Amino acid sequence: MSASVFTKMSWAKKCREAWERSVEIAPANVEARFELLRYYLMAPGIAGGGVEKAQAQAAKLFELDPMRGYIGRGMIADDEKKPKEAEAAYRKAMEADQFGVQGPIALASFYARQKRWPEARAVFERRVTADPADAFALYQLGRLSLLSGEEIEKGLALFDRFLSLPAPKDGPTHADARWRKGLLLEKLGRTPAAIAEYREALKADPAHRGAKREMERLKAA
């Protein structure tokens, strides 16, 4: 993704061929089909992309995993600038995965791209109402405070609640929360406190890219 144009084309072809071969070997491989769908939407026709190819993968995904199929349909509608259809598809994905990860993230991310912040927050507020110890939902609400620049003090409290709980098995991590909490503190002009959070993030995960980047930016030791 960060390579030069010509290098990117070379690697893109290798990625596409690997995913296509994966699907040939294991037609029920949902992850490979999902990556192919993303590729077909992102790549120009000269690189093997195309909406029709993406639609074919979405149809197959829907047979294998309706939730991922709905996300695929939403992505295609997004790409075709059909927001109502995209929202409907993402809503279906969320309904199929209310207390999971991918469905709620897909719908909340759609609202966030449109800066519909109250609706984005509502996706996870419902979960926290049902389970105040839902660490994933608490983290996402804190993250939305950062993205929107709204309810920053509340966002800090949400990250603190997340940090008081065991981190979800598949992420996000406590280091992630420390990093984002630091970013919120910077928005309030509390740079020393932010640096302290970045240091805590690096204690938890010395390789954390976000925290390392902020420390370098702030030239903090």
N, C-alpha and C positions, 0 to 999 in steps of 0.2 A: 504493500500500500504506500510505502514511503520511497520506493525506488524511482529512478528516472523513467521516462515514458517507455523507452525501448526495452529496458530491463523488466519493467512492469509487464509488458506484453509477453515476454518470454516466460516469466514466472506464472502469469495468468493461464497460459496454455497448459503448463505443467499441472497446475491446480485443477483445471477443468478436466484434463485427461485422467487424473487420479480419481476424481469424484465420479466421473462417468464409468471408469473401470470398476470402481467400488460398487456402483449400482448394478453393473452387469453381473458381478460375482454374487452380490447379495441384494436382490431387488427390494427386500423389506428393510434395508438400511435407511432409517428415517433421517439420521444426521447427514448422510451423504446426499440424500435427495434435497434436504433443506439447503445445504451449501450450494448445490447446483442451482436451485431456484434463485438464491441470492446472486450467484455469479451471472446467470442469464439476464437478470434485471440490470446488473451494473455494467456488464460488458457490451460494447458495440457489436453490431452484426459481424464486422470483419474479424472479431476475436471470438466468434462463436456464441455471442449473446442473442437475446431476442425475447420479447414478451410472450410469444406463442410457446416457446420452449419452457419458459417459467410457468405458464398456465398448465402445461402438461405435467410438470412436477407437482404443482399444487393439487391437481386432481389425484395423482397417485398418493401424495401425502395424506389427503383427506380420507382415502381408503384405509391407510395404515394407522393414522393418528389424527382424528378429526380436529383436535386442538391445534396441532401444527399446521394442518390444512387450512384452518381458518386464518392463522397468522399469515400463511402464504398468500391467501386471497387478499388479505388486508394490504400486504406489501405490494401486490400487483396493482390494486386499486389506488394506493398511494402513488405509485410510479405513473399511473395514468391520470393523475390529478382528479380523482373521484373520491373526495373526502367522505361523503355520506356512505358510500359503499365500503370504504376502508373502515370507518368507525363501526359499521354494522358487523363486519367480519371480526374486528378486534374485540368487540363486545362478546361475540359468540365464543371466541377463544378464551376470554376471561371467565365466562360462565362455565366453560368446560374445565377450568383450572383455577377456581376461585382462591384456593389456599395453596396454590403452587407458586411457580416463579414465572414461567414464560408467558402465560396468558395475561396475568395482571401487568407485567412489564410492558407487553405489547400495547395494551390499551392506554396505560398511563403515559407511555412514551409518545403515543399518537397525540394525546391531549397536550403534552408538554411542547411538542413541536408546533402546535397551534397556539401556545401560550394560554391554554384553558386550564390555568393552575388549580382552581377549586375542584374541577372535575378530576384532574390528575390525582390530587390529594385524596379525593373521596374513595378512589379505588383501594387505597391502603388504610384509610381511616375506618372503613367498615371492618377490616380485619382486626385492627387494634381494639375496636369496640368489642368484637367477639372474643378476642384473646389479647389482653394487655401485654402478654409476654411474647407476642409474635415478633421476634427479633428482625426478621426479614422486612416486615412491613414498617417497623420503627425506623430502620435504616433508610428505606426508600422515602419515607416522609421527610427525614432529615436531608436527604439528597435533593428532594424537590424544593426545600427551603433554599438550598444553595443555588439551584438552577434558576429559580424564579426571583431570588433576592427578596422574598417575602417571608415574614414570620421568622426572622433570623434567630431571635432569642429562643423561640419555640424549637427551632431546628437544633440549637445547641443542647437543649434539654432532651430532645429525642435521641441524639447521639449518645448522651450520657446514659439514658435508659438502655440503649443498645449495648453499651459497654458494660453494663451491670449484669448482662445475661450471657450465657454461652453463645458464641458465634454460630450461625447456621453451618451445617456440615459442608455444604458446597459453596459457602461464601454468601455475603461479603465477610471480611475478616475484621478483627478489632483494629488492625493497622489501617484498613480502609477507612474505618470510622474516625480514627484519630486524624488522618490526613484531611478528610472532608470537614471535620470539626475545625481544624486549623484554618481552612479556607474561609469558613464562616466567620471565625474570629478576625481574620484580616479584613473582611467586609465591614466589621465594626471598628476598624482601626486599632485593634488590640494585637499588634504584631508580636510583641514578646510572648504573649500567651499562645499565639499561633505557632511560633517557633517551638515552644515547649511541646505542643501536640505533635508536630512533625518529628521531634526527637523521640517521643514515645512511640510513634508509628514505626520508626526505624529500629527501636529496641525490639519491638514485636516482630518486625520483618526487615532485616537489614538491607534487603534487596528491593524494598518497595519503591517503585519508579516514581510515583506521584510525590511522595514525601522527599525523596532525594532531589527531585526537580525543584521543589519549592525551597529547599534548603540552599541549593545552588543559586537560585534566583535571588534569594534574600542575602546571599553570601554569609550564611550563618554556619558556624563551626559545629 
